[in-house]
Amino acid sequence: MRTLLLHPADDPETGPWAGQAWTRIIDLGLGGSNTYDHWQRRFRCKLVSLSSYRRDFQEAARVRELLAMGQGQLVDRDGLDWWELTAILVHSQLETLVLLQRLVDSLERGEELHITRSGFYADALGLLLGSRVSTFPTKDGSQWGPVRYLQLGIKFPLWQLAQMFWDKYDPEH
């Protein structure tokens, strides 16, 4: 069984995965029913959203449990619990992790997982599975290696690059 996990920034019809046969496709984003119907006809396989792994409000309860573990751990001298104040910043990722765990629990033995790009979803699945998830190479420049910085750097005139450098390292700023 071959499963494609479709990153929200990707289109199943325009990547290197488009010409391959899939048993099912799981959209990690949110698509409409017309889009899913079209993709199911195009790929001749089952297509679901990661949101289909939701169970009533169980995700919210599990996220609340996870967030409660940090309460009282980052309290400053004024009594402010900084975990409580900033936990909302990780709420969405924790909810996604709960859904990814449900996905992992539903996998069949020997099922092949492929994800359209590396990043949070691939890393999280790798941790949950205890093994690396197969990803496709990206060609959209989303990788921030030396070549990408060079490509970005040549878009600016030399005087502007020097100005950015001095702004960054100016001790008076």
N, C-alpha and C positions, 0 to 999 in steps of 0.2 A: 504494500500500500504506500503510495507516494502522496504526501501532503505538502501543499504550498501555502506558506504564511505570507500574506500580502501586506507589506508595510503601507501605512496610510498615504505616504508620498508617492507610491508607485501605482502604475496602471498595469493590470495583468496582460493587456494586449500589446504592450510596447517594450517589454524587457526581454532579456535572453531566455526567460522562463516561458514566454508566450508560445513557442513552438513545441513545448514538451507535453507529455501526457501526465495528467494528474488524477488521482483518485478523489481528492477533495481539495478545495481552496478555502482557507480561513482568512477573512478580511479582518485585519487588525484595526481598521478604522470603521467608519460607518457609511454604508452605502444604501441607496434606496432599493425598493423591491424591483423596480423596472431594470435597474442596473444589474442586480443579482440575477434576474431572469435572463437577461442578455448574456451575461458571463456564463451561466450554467449551460445555455444552448451552445455558446461558442466553445467551451472546454469540455462539454459532455461529462460533467462531474458535479458532485454535490458542492454547493457553496454556502457557507454560513459566516456570520460575523462573530468575532470574539465575544460580543455582547450576548450571544445566544447561550453562553455558559453561565449567565446570571441566574440566580435562584432567589426570587422574591427580594428580601432585604438582607439576605445572609452575608453578602459582600460588605455592606455597611457595618454590620455587627462585627465581622472579622477585622475590618480595618480599625474599628474603634478599639478592639482588643489589642491589636498591634501598637496603636498609638498610645494606649494606656501604659504600655511597658516603659515608655520614656518619661512619663510624668514624674516630677519631683527630682529629676536627674540634672537639670540645668537651671537651678534656682540661684539668682544673684542675691547680693546682700540686702537688696530692697524687697526681696520676697517675690520678685517676678519669675515665673516659670517660663523660661524661654522656649522650652520644648512645646509647651501648650500654645505659646504665641506664634510659633513658626511651623507647627506640624501640618498646617493646611497646605504648605508648600510641597509636601510629599504624599498627601492624601491620594491624589490621582494615580501616582505610580504604585502605591500600595494596593489600590483597588485593581489595577492592571495585573499586579503580581498574583492576587487572589484568583483572578480569572485565568491567568496563564497556568496556575497550579491545577485548576479544574481541567484545563485542556490537557495537561500532561497526564493527569489521572485517567483521562478518557482514551489515551493512545493504546493502540493494539501492539502486541509484541512484534518487534521487527519493523514497525512503521518508520518510513523515512520522512524526516522533516527537513524542509528547505525553506529559507526565508529570503525575501527579495533583497534585503540589504542588512549590513551589520548595524549595531547600535544597541539601544536599551533592550528592545524585544529579544534580539538574538542573545545578548549577554544574559538576560534574565532566564531565558529558556535553557541556555547552557548550564547555568547554576542549578536550576530545578531538575534537569535531566542528569546532571553529573557528567555531561559530555558536551562536546562542541556541536553546534548546530550548523549545518551547511548553509552558507550565504553565497549570493551572487555578487560579483564585483560591481561596484558603482562607477558610473562614467559621468556623473553630473557635477563633479567637483566638490562633493560633500565631504571628501576625505581631506583633512587638513595636514598633509605632509609637506615636505620642503618644496615639491614641485608646485603645489597649490599656492603656497606663499609667494613663490617666484612669479607665477602667473598673475597673482593679485598685485604684486609689487610693480610690475612693468606697466600697469595701468595708470600709475601716478608719475608726474614729472619729478625729477630728482630733487628740486627745491622743496616740493611738498613732502617727500619722504624724509628729508632732513628736518623739516619743521616738525613732523610727527615724532621723530626720534628725540629732538630737543624738548618738545612738550612732555614726552613721557619721562625723561630723565632730568628735567629741570628741578633742582632742589628747592626752588621757591614755590613750586606748585604742590 
